[in-house]
Amino acid sequence: MDLSNLVEEPEKRIKDWLNQIKNYRRESPLIDINKLTEGIEEQIKEEAYYLSLRNLTYEDLCWILAEKKQKEIVSIPTFDQIRQMAAEIFNMGKSYEELCWLNAEFDILKKE
């Protein structure tokens, strides 16, 4: 399973997602796309900040992200599926802050 799309370039994924929204909502003059973009980035930053305050371990952040990703793929993932994905995320060597950002990004974009 290729996780490079999940972990690499989080800002690029947000921009791509926002461009899709812009194209979809172009007909509606009631929506200010710039405010929408700023709002989502701010929400992700805030969510990542509060996640970092929880003082979770690096391994915990990998596990949480793996759970979220696996639940997107399979409605009820097995322990081994989550463990394998968590190991892959761990081995990518992302920073603690990046993992907080990715977890927050996943939550916020899922809500939107």
Biopython code that builds the backbone (N, CA, C, O; Angstrom):
import numpy as np
from Bio.PDB.StructureBuilder import StructureBuilder

atoms = [
    (1, "MET", "N", (0.840, -1.170, 0.000)),
    (1, "MET", "CA", (0.000, 0.000, 0.000)),
    (1, "MET", "C", (0.893, 1.243, 0.000)),
    (1, "MET", "O", (1.819, 1.335, 0.806)),
    (2, "ASP", "N", (0.632, 2.177, -0.871)),
    (2, "ASP", "CA", (1.442, 3.380, -1.005)),
    (2, "ASP", "C", (0.908, 4.480, -0.096)),
    (2, "ASP", "O", (-0.191, 4.996, -0.300)),
    (3, "LEU", "N", (1.711, 4.831, 0.915)),
    (3, "LEU", "CA", (1.299, 5.878, 1.845)),
    (3, "LEU", "C", (1.917, 7.222, 1.515)),
    (3, "LEU", "O", (1.668, 8.198, 2.221)),
    (4, "SER", "N", (2.715, 7.299, 0.464)),
    (4, "SER", "CA", (3.373, 8.561, 0.136)),
    (4, "SER", "C", (2.356, 9.656, -0.115)),
    (4, "SER", "O", (2.608, 10.812, 0.225)),
    (5, "ASN", "N", (1.217, 9.326, -0.698)),
    (5, "ASN", "CA", (0.170, 10.313, -0.942)),
    (5, "ASN", "C", (-0.427, 10.804, 0.379)),
    (5, "ASN", "O", (-0.854, 11.955, 0.472)),
    (6, "LEU", "N", (-0.460, 9.950, 1.389)),
    (6, "LEU", "CA", (-1.036, 10.307, 2.671)),
    (6, "LEU", "C", (-0.134, 11.253, 3.449)),
    (6, "LEU", "O", (-0.615, 12.223, 4.037)),
    (7, "VAL", "N", (1.162, 10.985, 3.459)),
    (7, "VAL", "CA", (2.043, 11.692, 4.360)),
    (7, "VAL", "C", (2.837, 12.801, 3.681)),
    (7, "VAL", "O", (3.161, 13.799, 4.325)),
    (8, "GLU", "N", (3.150, 12.658, 2.428)),
    (8, "GLU", "CA", (3.961, 13.658, 1.752)),
    (8, "GLU", "C", (3.150, 14.890, 1.384)),
    (8, "GLU", "O", (2.000, 14.783, 0.958)),
    (9, "GLU", "N", (3.738, 16.023, 1.545)),
    (9, "GLU", "CA", (3.196, 17.304, 1.115)),
    (9, "GLU", "C", (1.756, 17.545, 1.564)),
    (9, "GLU", "O", (0.855, 17.609, 0.728)),
    (10, "PRO", "N", (1.526, 17.679, 2.864)),
    (10, "PRO", "CA", (0.155, 17.908, 3.332)),
    (10, "PRO", "C", (-0.442, 19.208, 2.799)),
    (10, "PRO", "O", (-1.637, 19.267, 2.507)),
    (11, "GLU", "N", (0.382, 20.251, 2.670)),
    (11, "GLU", "CA", (-0.143, 21.518, 2.154)),
    (11, "GLU", "C", (-0.608, 21.381, 0.712)),
    (11, "GLU", "O", (-1.594, 22.003, 0.316)),
    (12, "LYS", "N", (0.099, 20.568, -0.080)),
    (12, "LYS", "CA", (-0.295, 20.363, -1.472)),
    (12, "LYS", "C", (-1.657, 19.686, -1.542)),
    (12, "LYS", "O", (-2.490, 20.052, -2.371)),
    (13, "ARG", "N", (-1.891, 18.684, -0.662)),
    (13, "ARG", "CA", (-3.179, 18.001, -0.660)),
    (13, "ARG", "C", (-4.309, 18.947, -0.294)),
    (13, "ARG", "O", (-5.397, 18.882, -0.867)),
    (14, "ILE", "N", (-4.043, 19.836, 0.673)),
    (14, "ILE", "CA", (-5.073, 20.797, 1.061)),
    (14, "ILE", "C", (-5.385, 21.727, -0.103)),
    (14, "ILE", "O", (-6.549, 22.000, -0.396)),
    (15, "LYS", "N", (-4.333, 22.213, -0.766)),
    (15, "LYS", "CA", (-4.537, 23.113, -1.896)),
    (15, "LYS", "C", (-5.285, 22.415, -3.022)),
    (15, "LYS", "O", (-6.170, 23.013, -3.633)),
    (16, "ASP", "N", (-4.947, 21.163, -3.310)),
    (16, "ASP", "CA", (-5.660, 20.407, -4.346)),
    (16, "ASP", "C", (-7.131, 20.248, -3.982)),
    (16, "ASP", "O", (-8.013, 20.422, -4.824)),
    (17, "TRP", "N", (-7.387, 19.915, -2.713)),
    (17, "TRP", "CA", (-8.755, 19.741, -2.257)),
    (17, "TRP", "C", (-9.525, 21.052, -2.368)),
    (17, "TRP", "O", (-10.675, 21.072, -2.806)),
    (18, "LEU", "N", (-8.880, 22.149, -1.966)),
    (18, "LEU", "CA", (-9.549, 23.440, -2.036)),
    (18, "LEU", "C", (-9.803, 23.873, -3.476)),
    (18, "LEU", "O", (-10.819, 24.504, -3.768)),
    (19, "ASN", "N", (-8.889, 23.537, -4.369)),
    (19, "ASN", "CA", (-9.117, 23.843, -5.786)),
    (19, "ASN", "C", (-10.329, 23.087, -6.313)),
    (19, "ASN", "O", (-11.085, 23.614, -7.130)),
    (20, "GLN", "N", (-10.516, 21.863, -5.852)),
    (20, "GLN", "CA", (-11.706, 21.116, -6.255)),
    (20, "GLN", "C", (-12.972, 21.817, -5.772)),
    (20, "GLN", "O", (-13.954, 21.927, -6.506)),
    (21, "ILE", "N", (-12.937, 22.287, -4.532)),
    (21, "ILE", "CA", (-14.095, 22.999, -3.996)),
    (21, "ILE", "C", (-14.336, 24.283, -4.789)),
    (21, "ILE", "O", (-15.475, 24.602, -5.129)),
    (22, "LYS", "N", (-13.267, 25.014, -5.080)),
    (22, "LYS", "CA", (-13.405, 26.256, -5.846)),
    (22, "LYS", "C", (-14.079, 25.987, -7.187)),
    (22, "LYS", "O", (-15.004, 26.697, -7.581)),
    (23, "ASN", "N", (-13.611, 24.966, -7.878)),
    (23, "ASN", "CA", (-14.195, 24.638, -9.176)),
    (23, "ASN", "C", (-15.651, 24.216, -9.047)),
    (23, "ASN", "O", (-16.476, 24.548, -9.899)),
    (24, "TYR", "N", (-15.963, 23.498, -8.000)),
    (24, "TYR", "CA", (-17.324, 23.014, -7.797)),
    (24, "TYR", "C", (-18.282, 24.152, -7.426)),
    (24, "TYR", "O", (-19.433, 24.177, -7.862)),
    (25, "ARG", "N", (-17.791, 25.079, -6.622)),
    (25, "ARG", "CA", (-18.659, 26.141, -6.102)),
    (25, "ARG", "C", (-18.516, 27.471, -6.831)),
    (25, "ARG", "O", (-19.001, 28.497, -6.355)),
    (26, "ARG", "N", (-17.866, 27.457, -7.961)),
    (26, "ARG", "CA", (-17.636, 28.689, -8.703)),
    (26, "ARG", "C", (-18.932, 29.413, -9.064)),
    (26, "ARG", "O", (-18.952, 30.639, -9.166)),
    (27, "GLU", "N", (-19.997, 28.665, -9.256)),
    (27, "GLU", "CA", (-21.265, 29.274, -9.654)),
    (27, "GLU", "C", (-21.898, 30.073, -8.518)),
    (27, "GLU", "O", (-22.698, 30.972, -8.777)),
    (28, "SER", "N", (-21.567, 29.775, -7.301)),
    (28, "SER", "CA", (-22.213, 30.411, -6.153)),
    (28, "SER", "C", (-21.423, 31.631, -5.684)),
    (28, "SER", "O", (-20.370, 31.466, -5.070)),
    (29, "PRO", "N", (-21.892, 32.842, -5.951)),
    (29, "PRO", "CA", (-21.179, 34.044, -5.520)),
    (29, "PRO", "C", (-21.305, 34.302, -4.021)),
    (29, "PRO", "O", (-20.661, 35.212, -3.500)),
    (30, "LEU", "N", (-22.115, 33.524, -3.327)),
    (30, "LEU", "CA", (-22.308, 33.740, -1.898)),
    (30, "LEU", "C", (-21.164, 33.189, -1.058)),
    (30, "LEU", "O", (-21.053, 33.519, 0.123)),
    (31, "ILE", "N", (-20.320, 32.362, -1.642)),
    (31, "ILE", "CA", (-19.232, 31.715, -0.909)),
    (31, "ILE", "C", (-17.926, 32.430, -1.216)),
    (31, "ILE", "O", (-17.537, 32.542, -2.378)),
    (32, "ASP", "N", (-17.251, 32.912, -0.190)),
    (32, "ASP", "CA", (-15.940, 33.532, -0.355)),
    (32, "ASP", "C", (-14.882, 32.434, -0.208)),
    (32, "ASP", "O", (-14.572, 31.995, 0.899)),
    (33, "ILE", "N", (-14.341, 32.003, -1.340)),
    (33, "ILE", "CA", (-13.389, 30.882, -1.360)),
    (33, "ILE", "C", (-12.141, 31.193, -0.542)),
    (33, "ILE", "O", (-11.608, 30.305, 0.124)),
    (34, "ASN", "N", (-11.663, 32.438, -0.580)),
    (34, "ASN", "CA", (-10.463, 32.785, 0.183)),
    (34, "ASN", "C", (-10.685, 32.608, 1.676)),
    (34, "ASN", "O", (-9.804, 32.116, 2.381)),
    (35, "LYS", "N", (-11.856, 33.006, 2.164)),
    (35, "LYS", "CA", (-12.159, 32.814, 3.584)),
    (35, "LYS", "C", (-12.281, 31.336, 3.906)),
    (35, "LYS", "O", (-11.873, 30.901, 4.983)),
    (36, "LEU", "N", (-12.836, 30.562, 2.989)),
    (36, "LEU", "CA", (-12.957, 29.120, 3.186)),
    (36, "LEU", "C", (-11.575, 28.489, 3.317)),
    (36, "LEU", "O", (-11.338, 27.678, 4.212)),
    (37, "THR", "N", (-10.666, 28.864, 2.422)),
    (37, "THR", "CA", (-9.299, 28.328, 2.438)),
    (37, "THR", "C", (-8.601, 28.677, 3.740)),
    (37, "THR", "O", (-8.025, 27.809, 4.396)),
    (38, "GLU", "N", (-8.654, 29.948, 4.114)),
    (38, "GLU", "CA", (-8.001, 30.381, 5.349)),
    (38, "GLU", "C", (-8.624, 29.690, 6.552)),
    (38, "GLU", "O", (-7.921, 29.298, 7.484)),
    (39, "GLY", "N", (-9.926, 29.543, 6.530)),
    (39, "GLY", "CA", (-10.618, 28.923, 7.651)),
    (39, "GLY", "C", (-10.211, 27.485, 7.871)),
    (39, "GLY", "O", (-10.016, 27.058, 9.009)),
    (40, "ILE", "N", (-10.082, 26.738, 6.801)),
    (40, "ILE", "CA", (-9.702, 25.324, 6.933)),
    (40, "ILE", "C", (-8.267, 25.192, 7.411)),
    (40, "ILE", "O", (-7.976, 24.367, 8.277)),
    (41, "GLU", "N", (-7.373, 25.993, 6.860)),
    (41, "GLU", "CA", (-5.980, 25.925, 7.309)),
    (41, "GLU", "C", (-5.867, 26.294, 8.781)),
    (41, "GLU", "O", (-5.101, 25.679, 9.522)),
    (42, "GLU", "N", (-6.623, 27.291, 9.203)),
    (42, "GLU", "CA", (-6.611, 27.690, 10.612)),
    (42, "GLU", "C", (-7.189, 26.592, 11.496)),
    (42, "GLU", "O", (-6.678, 26.338, 12.586)),
    (43, "GLN", "N", (-8.244, 25.944, 11.034)),
    (43, "GLN", "CA", (-8.830, 24.847, 11.803)),
    (43, "GLN", "C", (-7.827, 23.711, 11.965)),
    (43, "GLN", "O", (-7.703, 23.130, 13.043)),
    (44, "ILE", "N", (-7.114, 23.401, 10.891)),
    (44, "ILE", "CA", (-6.123, 22.321, 10.955)),
    (44, "ILE", "C", (-5.001, 22.693, 11.909)),
    (44, "ILE", "O", (-4.573, 21.868, 12.716)),
    (45, "LYS", "N", (-4.521, 23.930, 11.826)),
    (45, "LYS", "CA", (-3.459, 24.380, 12.735)),
    (45, "LYS", "C", (-3.915, 24.284, 14.185)),
    (45, "LYS", "O", (-3.173, 23.816, 15.048)),
    (46, "GLU", "N", (-5.137, 24.730, 14.445)),
    (46, "GLU", "CA", (-5.664, 24.701, 15.810)),
    (46, "GLU", "C", (-5.824, 23.269, 16.299)),
    (46, "GLU", "O", (-5.441, 22.946, 17.424)),
    (47, "GLU", "N", (-6.384, 22.418, 15.462)),
    (47, "GLU", "CA", (-6.563, 21.008, 15.831)),
    (47, "GLU", "C", (-5.205, 20.340, 16.096)),
    (47, "GLU", "O", (-5.060, 19.581, 17.055)),
    (48, "ALA", "N", (-4.223, 20.624, 15.248)),
    (48, "ALA", "CA", (-2.881, 20.051, 15.427)),
    (48, "ALA", "C", (-2.255, 20.552, 16.725)),
    (48, "ALA", "O", (-1.603, 19.794, 17.443)),
    (49, "TYR", "N", (-2.458, 21.816, 17.013)),
    (49, "TYR", "CA", (-1.922, 22.386, 18.256)),
    (49, "TYR", "C", (-2.501, 21.669, 19.474)),
    (49, "TYR", "O", (-1.762, 21.246, 20.363)),
    (50, "TYR", "N", (-3.825, 21.537, 19.510)),
    (50, "TYR", "CA", (-4.450, 20.881, 20.655)),
    (50, "TYR", "C", (-4.077, 19.407, 20.743)),
    (50, "TYR", "O", (-3.974, 18.852, 21.837)),
    (51, "LEU", "N", (-3.878, 18.783, 19.609)),
    (51, "LEU", "CA", (-3.428, 17.393, 19.616)),
    (51, "LEU", "C", (-2.022, 17.296, 20.213)),
    (51, "LEU", "O", (-1.725, 16.369, 20.966)),
    (52, "SER", "N", (-1.169, 18.249, 19.876)),
    (52, "SER", "CA", (0.195, 18.237, 20.421)),
    (52, "SER", "C", (0.194, 18.461, 21.936)),
    (52, "SER", "O", (1.084, 17.972, 22.631)),
    (53, "LEU", "N", (-0.786, 19.186, 22.446)),
    (53, "LEU", "CA", (-0.873, 19.428, 23.897)),
    (53, "LEU", "C", (-1.240, 18.171, 24.677)),
    (53, "LEU", "O", (-1.037, 18.113, 25.890)),
    (54, "ARG", "N", (-1.771, 17.178, 24.000)),
    (54, "ARG", "CA", (-2.153, 15.929, 24.672)),
    (54, "ARG", "C", (-0.943, 15.089, 25.056)),
    (54, "ARG", "O", (-1.077, 14.089, 25.761)),
    (55, "ASN", "N", (0.247, 15.496, 24.592)),
    (55, "ASN", "CA", (1.499, 14.806, 24.918)),
    (55, "ASN", "C", (1.456, 13.317, 24.587)),
    (55, "ASN", "O", (1.916, 12.479, 25.364)),
    (56, "LEU", "N", (0.897, 13.006, 23.424)),
    (56, "LEU", "CA", (0.895, 11.622, 22.971)),
    (56, "LEU", "C", (2.301, 11.248, 22.513)),
    (56, "LEU", "O", (3.088, 12.114, 22.130)),
    (57, "THR", "N", (2.605, 9.977, 22.556)),
    (57, "THR", "CA", (3.902, 9.541, 22.059)),
    (57, "THR", "C", (3.889, 9.537, 20.532)),
    (57, "THR", "O", (2.831, 9.583, 19.903)),
    (58, "TYR", "N", (5.065, 9.482, 19.961)),
    (58, "TYR", "CA", (5.195, 9.408, 18.512)),
    (58, "TYR", "C", (4.470, 8.172, 17.985)),
    (58, "TYR", "O", (3.782, 8.226, 16.965)),
    (59, "GLU", "N", (4.636, 7.061, 18.695)),
    (59, "GLU", "CA", (3.985, 5.816, 18.301)),
    (59, "GLU", "C", (2.464, 5.935, 18.356)),
    (59, "GLU", "O", (1.761, 5.399, 17.499)),
    (60, "ASP", "N", (1.963, 6.639, 19.368)),
    (60, "ASP", "CA", (0.515, 6.845, 19.476)),
    (60, "ASP", "C", (-0.019, 7.622, 18.276)),
    (60, "ASP", "O", (-1.065, 7.280, 17.724)),
    (61, "LEU", "N", (0.700, 8.662, 17.877)),
    (61, "LEU", "CA", (0.269, 9.457, 16.723)),
    (61, "LEU", "C", (0.265, 8.613, 15.450)),
    (61, "LEU", "O", (-0.636, 8.735, 14.620)),
    (62, "CYS", "N", (1.272, 7.761, 15.303)),
    (62, "CYS", "CA", (1.313, 6.861, 14.141)),
    (62, "CYS", "C", (0.107, 5.923, 14.170)),
    (62, "CYS", "O", (-0.538, 5.696, 13.147)),
    (63, "TRP", "N", (-0.185, 5.388, 15.336)),
    (63, "TRP", "CA", (-1.295, 4.449, 15.480)),
    (63, "TRP", "C", (-2.628, 5.136, 15.183)),
    (63, "TRP", "O", (-3.469, 4.581, 14.475)),
    (64, "ILE", "N", (-2.822, 6.331, 15.719)),
    (64, "ILE", "CA", (-4.078, 7.062, 15.505)),
    (64, "ILE", "C", (-4.283, 7.348, 14.023)),
    (64, "ILE", "O", (-5.380, 7.164, 13.495)),
    (65, "LEU", "N", (-3.231, 7.795, 13.359)),
    (65, "LEU", "CA", (-3.323, 8.083, 11.923)),
    (65, "LEU", "C", (-3.601, 6.802, 11.139)),
    (65, "LEU", "O", (-4.391, 6.808, 10.194)),
    (66, "ALA", "N", (-2.958, 5.715, 11.527)),
    (66, "ALA", "CA", (-3.180, 4.433, 10.849)),
    (66, "ALA", "C", (-4.627, 3.975, 11.024)),
    (66, "ALA", "O", (-5.238, 3.476, 10.080)),
    (67, "GLU", "N", (-5.172, 4.143, 12.221)),
    (67, "GLU", "CA", (-6.570, 3.777, 12.456)),
    (67, "GLU", "C", (-7.510, 4.571, 11.549)),
    (67, "GLU", "O", (-8.417, 4.016, 10.930)),
    (68, "LYS", "N", (-7.274, 5.874, 11.486)),
    (68, "LYS", "CA", (-8.132, 6.730, 10.655)),
    (68, "LYS", "C", (-8.060, 6.320, 9.197)),
    (68, "LYS", "O", (-9.082, 6.214, 8.519)),
    (69, "LYS", "N", (-6.849, 6.089, 8.719)),
    (69, "LYS", "CA", (-6.668, 5.728, 7.315)),
    (69, "LYS", "C", (-7.280, 4.365, 7.024)),
    (69, "LYS", "O", (-7.932, 4.190, 5.995)),
    (70, "GLN", "N", (-7.082, 3.406, 7.906)),
    (70, "GLN", "CA", (-7.636, 2.076, 7.693)),
    (70, "GLN", "C", (-9.158, 2.088, 7.720)),
    (70, "GLN", "O", (-9.796, 1.341, 6.978)),
    (71, "LYS", "N", (-9.746, 2.928, 8.568)),
    (71, "LYS", "CA", (-11.202, 3.015, 8.618)),
    (71, "LYS", "C", (-11.768, 3.614, 7.337)),
    (71, "LYS", "O", (-12.929, 3.380, 7.003)),
    (72, "GLU", "N", (-10.961, 4.377, 6.623)),
    (72, "GLU", "CA", (-11.380, 4.883, 5.320)),
    (72, "GLU", "C", (-11.373, 3.762, 4.280)),
    (72, "GLU", "O", (-12.206, 3.737, 3.375)),
    (73, "ILE", "N", (-10.432, 2.846, 4.420)),
    (73, "ILE", "CA", (-10.273, 1.760, 3.454)),
    (73, "ILE", "C", (-11.243, 0.622, 3.761)),
    (73, "ILE", "O", (-11.939, 0.125, 2.875)),
    (74, "VAL", "N", (-11.275, 0.217, 5.035)),
    (74, "VAL", "CA", (-12.103, -0.902, 5.487)),
    (74, "VAL", "C", (-12.941, -0.390, 6.655)),
    (74, "VAL", "O", (-12.408, 0.248, 7.563)),
    (75, "SER", "N", (-14.229, -0.658, 6.642)),
    (75, "SER", "CA", (-15.081, -0.109, 7.703)),
    (75, "SER", "C", (-14.676, -0.601, 9.094)),
    (75, "SER", "O", (-14.745, 0.154, 10.063)),
    (76, "ILE", "N", (-14.259, -1.855, 9.194)),
    (76, "ILE", "CA", (-13.800, -2.394, 10.474)),
    (76, "ILE", "C", (-12.439, -3.064, 10.243)),
    (76, "ILE", "O", (-12.371, -4.256, 9.941)),
    (77, "PRO", "N", (-11.362, -2.290, 10.387)),
    (77, "PRO", "CA", (-10.040, -2.866, 10.143)),
    (77, "PRO", "C", (-9.611, -3.806, 11.268)),
    (77, "PRO", "O", (-10.049, -3.675, 12.411)),
    (78, "THR", "N", (-8.763, -4.735, 10.924)),
    (78, "THR", "CA", (-8.235, -5.658, 11.929)),
    (78, "THR", "C", (-7.057, -4.999, 12.645)),
    (78, "THR", "O", (-6.479, -4.022, 12.169)),
    (79, "PHE", "N", (-6.729, -5.553, 13.780)),
    (79, "PHE", "CA", (-5.582, -5.077, 14.547)),
    (79, "PHE", "C", (-4.313, -5.143, 13.702)),
    (79, "PHE", "O", (-3.505, -4.214, 13.712)),
    (80, "ASP", "N", (-4.141, -6.239, 12.973)),
    (80, "ASP", "CA", (-2.938, -6.403, 12.147)),
    (80, "ASP", "C", (-2.871, -5.375, 11.015)),
    (80, "ASP", "O", (-1.788, -4.889, 10.691)),
    (81, "GLN", "N", (-4.007, -5.042, 10.416)),
    (81, "GLN", "CA", (-4.012, -4.028, 9.363)),
    (81, "GLN", "C", (-3.579, -2.674, 9.910)),
    (81, "GLN", "O", (-2.790, -1.963, 9.287)),
    (82, "ILE", "N", (-4.099, -2.329, 11.072)),
    (82, "ILE", "CA", (-3.728, -1.055, 11.695)),
    (82, "ILE", "C", (-2.259, -1.077, 12.095)),
    (82, "ILE", "O", (-1.533, -0.109, 11.869)),
    (83, "ARG", "N", (-1.827, -2.177, 12.687)),
    (83, "ARG", "CA", (-0.430, -2.295, 13.124)),
    (83, "ARG", "C", (0.525, -2.157, 11.955)),
    (83, "ARG", "O", (1.546, -1.476, 12.062)),
    (84, "GLN", "N", (0.201, -2.801, 10.834)),
    (84, "GLN", "CA", (1.062, -2.734, 9.656)),
    (84, "GLN", "C", (1.140, -1.297, 9.113)),
    (84, "GLN", "O", (2.219, -0.810, 8.777)),
    (85, "MET", "N", (-0.003, -0.640, 9.033)),
    (85, "MET", "CA", (0.008, 0.734, 8.530)),
    (85, "MET", "C", (0.719, 1.661, 9.508)),
    (85, "MET", "O", (1.447, 2.558, 9.084)),
    (86, "ALA", "N", (0.524, 1.461, 10.799)),
    (86, "ALA", "CA", (1.215, 2.281, 11.802)),
    (86, "ALA", "C", (2.729, 2.111, 11.673)),
    (86, "ALA", "O", (3.477, 3.079, 11.806)),
    (87, "ALA", "N", (3.174, 0.898, 11.419)),
    (87, "ALA", "CA", (4.613, 0.652, 11.228)),
    (87, "ALA", "C", (5.129, 1.371, 9.986)),
    (87, "ALA", "O", (6.226, 1.928, 10.001)),
    (88, "GLU", "N", (4.343, 1.361, 8.912)),
    (88, "GLU", "CA", (4.741, 2.054, 7.690)),
    (88, "GLU", "C", (4.845, 3.559, 7.925)),
    (88, "GLU", "O", (5.790, 4.204, 7.469)),
    (89, "ILE", "N", (3.875, 4.107, 8.635)),
    (89, "ILE", "CA", (3.908, 5.543, 8.948)),
    (89, "ILE", "C", (5.112, 5.845, 9.829)),
    (89, "ILE", "O", (5.819, 6.826, 9.600)),
    (90, "PHE", "N", (5.347, 5.010, 10.833)),
    (90, "PHE", "CA", (6.488, 5.193, 11.731)),
    (90, "PHE", "C", (7.804, 5.195, 10.953)),
    (90, "PHE", "O", (8.680, 6.023, 11.202)),
    (91, "ASN", "N", (7.932, 4.266, 10.013)),
    (91, "ASN", "CA", (9.176, 4.131, 9.253)),
    (91, "ASN", "C", (9.394, 5.261, 8.251)),
    (91, "ASN", "O", (10.497, 5.407, 7.724)),
    (92, "MET", "N", (8.375, 6.054, 7.980)),
    (92, "MET", "CA", (8.556, 7.203, 7.088)),
    (92, "MET", "C", (9.368, 8.300, 7.759)),
    (92, "MET", "O", (9.920, 9.165, 7.080)),
    (93, "GLY", "N", (9.445, 8.273, 9.055)),
    (93, "GLY", "CA", (10.305, 9.205, 9.775)),
    (93, "GLY", "C", (9.814, 10.647, 9.796)),
    (93, "GLY", "O", (10.622, 11.575, 9.835)),
    (94, "LYS", "N", (8.529, 10.842, 9.771)),
    (94, "LYS", "CA", (7.982, 12.196, 9.848)),
    (94, "LYS", "C", (8.187, 12.746, 11.254)),
    (94, "LYS", "O", (8.325, 11.987, 12.213)),
    (95, "SER", "N", (8.207, 14.054, 11.367)),
    (95, "SER", "CA", (8.375, 14.673, 12.674)),
    (95, "SER", "C", (7.084, 14.564, 13.478)),
    (95, "SER", "O", (6.018, 14.268, 12.938)),
    (96, "TYR", "N", (7.204, 14.805, 14.766)),
    (96, "TYR", "CA", (6.056, 14.783, 15.665)),
    (96, "TYR", "C", (5.018, 15.800, 15.203)),
    (96, "TYR", "O", (3.820, 15.518, 15.192)),
    (97, "GLU", "N", (5.489, 16.983, 14.822)),
    (97, "GLU", "CA", (4.585, 18.050, 14.379)),
    (97, "GLU", "C", (3.857, 17.667, 13.095)),
    (97, "GLU", "O", (2.673, 17.962, 12.935)),
    (98, "GLU", "N", (4.565, 17.012, 12.185)),
    (98, "GLU", "CA", (3.933, 16.571, 10.941)),
    (98, "GLU", "C", (2.828, 15.554, 11.214)),
    (98, "GLU", "O", (1.776, 15.582, 10.575)),
    (99, "LEU", "N", (3.072, 14.668, 12.156)),
    (99, "LEU", "CA", (2.039, 13.680, 12.499)),
    (99, "LEU", "C", (0.832, 14.352, 13.149)),
    (99, "LEU", "O", (-0.306, 13.952, 12.902)),
    (100, "CYS", "N", (1.069, 15.360, 13.970)),
    (100, "CYS", "CA", (-0.056, 16.117, 14.540)),
    (100, "CYS", "C", (-0.841, 16.786, 13.420)),
    (100, "CYS", "O", (-2.072, 16.757, 13.409)),
    (101, "TRP", "N", (-0.116, 17.391, 12.474)),
    (101, "TRP", "CA", (-0.764, 18.069, 11.348)),
    (101, "TRP", "C", (-1.585, 17.063, 10.530)),
    (101, "TRP", "O", (-2.741, 17.330, 10.201)),
    (102, "LEU", "N", (-1.000, 15.927, 10.205)),
    (102, "LEU", "CA", (-1.693, 14.941, 9.377)),
    (102, "LEU", "C", (-2.947, 14.398, 10.064)),
    (102, "LEU", "O", (-3.979, 14.214, 9.419)),
    (103, "ASN", "N", (-2.858, 14.145, 11.360)),
    (103, "ASN", "CA", (-4.039, 13.690, 12.087)),
    (103, "ASN", "C", (-5.120, 14.764, 12.093)),
    (103, "ASN", "O", (-6.296, 14.468, 11.879)),
    (104, "ALA", "N", (-4.724, 15.999, 12.335)),
    (104, "ALA", "CA", (-5.684, 17.106, 12.343)),
    (104, "ALA", "C", (-6.275, 17.323, 10.958)),
    (104, "ALA", "O", (-7.480, 17.531, 10.812)),
    (105, "GLU", "N", (-5.427, 17.273, 9.953)),
    (105, "GLU", "CA", (-5.880, 17.460, 8.572)),
    (105, "GLU", "C", (-6.911, 16.393, 8.206)),
    (105, "GLU", "O", (-7.936, 16.695, 7.595)),
    (106, "PHE", "N", (-6.639, 15.179, 8.573)),
    (106, "PHE", "CA", (-7.559, 14.080, 8.271)),
    (106, "PHE", "C", (-8.917, 14.339, 8.917)),
    (106, "PHE", "O", (-9.954, 14.159, 8.279)),
    (107, "ASP", "N", (-8.913, 14.762, 10.186)),
    (107, "ASP", "CA", (-10.170, 15.022, 10.890)),
    (107, "ASP", "C", (-10.946, 16.179, 10.276)),
    (107, "ASP", "O", (-12.152, 16.069, 10.052)),
    (108, "ILE", "N", (-10.271, 17.275, 10.006)),
    (108, "ILE", "CA", (-10.944, 18.475, 9.495)),
    (108, "ILE", "C", (-11.479, 18.234, 8.095)),
    (108, "ILE", "O", (-12.629, 18.565, 7.806)),
    (109, "LEU", "N", (-10.664, 17.662, 7.227)),
    (109, "LEU", "CA", (-11.116, 17.427, 5.854)),
    (109, "LEU", "C", (-12.229, 16.383, 5.803)),
    (109, "LEU", "O", (-13.090, 16.431, 4.925)),
    (110, "LYS", "N", (-12.210, 15.468, 6.715)),
    (110, "LYS", "CA", (-13.272, 14.461, 6.798)),
    (110, "LYS", "C", (-14.599, 15.132, 7.169)),
    (110, "LYS", "O", (-15.650, 14.779, 6.633)),
    (111, "LYS", "N", (-14.542, 16.095, 8.083)),
    (111, "LYS", "CA", (-15.741, 16.830, 8.498)),
    (111, "LYS", "C", (-16.315, 17.654, 7.345)),
    (111, "LYS", "O", (-17.529, 17.717, 7.149)),
    (112, "GLU", "N", (-15.419, 18.278, 6.594)),
    (112, "GLU", "CA", (-15.849, 19.150, 5.507)),
    (112, "GLU", "C", (-16.450, 18.320, 4.396)),
    (112, "GLU", "O", (-16.877, 18.866, 3.379)),
]
sb = StructureBuilder()
sb.init_structure("model")
sb.init_model(0)
sb.init_chain("A")
sb.init_seg("    ")
for serial, (resi, resn, name, xyz) in enumerate(atoms, 1):
    if name == "N":
        sb.init_residue(resn, " ", resi, " ")
    sb.init_atom(name, np.array(xyz, "f"), 0.0, 1.0, " ", f" {name:<3s}", serial, name[0])
structure = sb.get_structure()
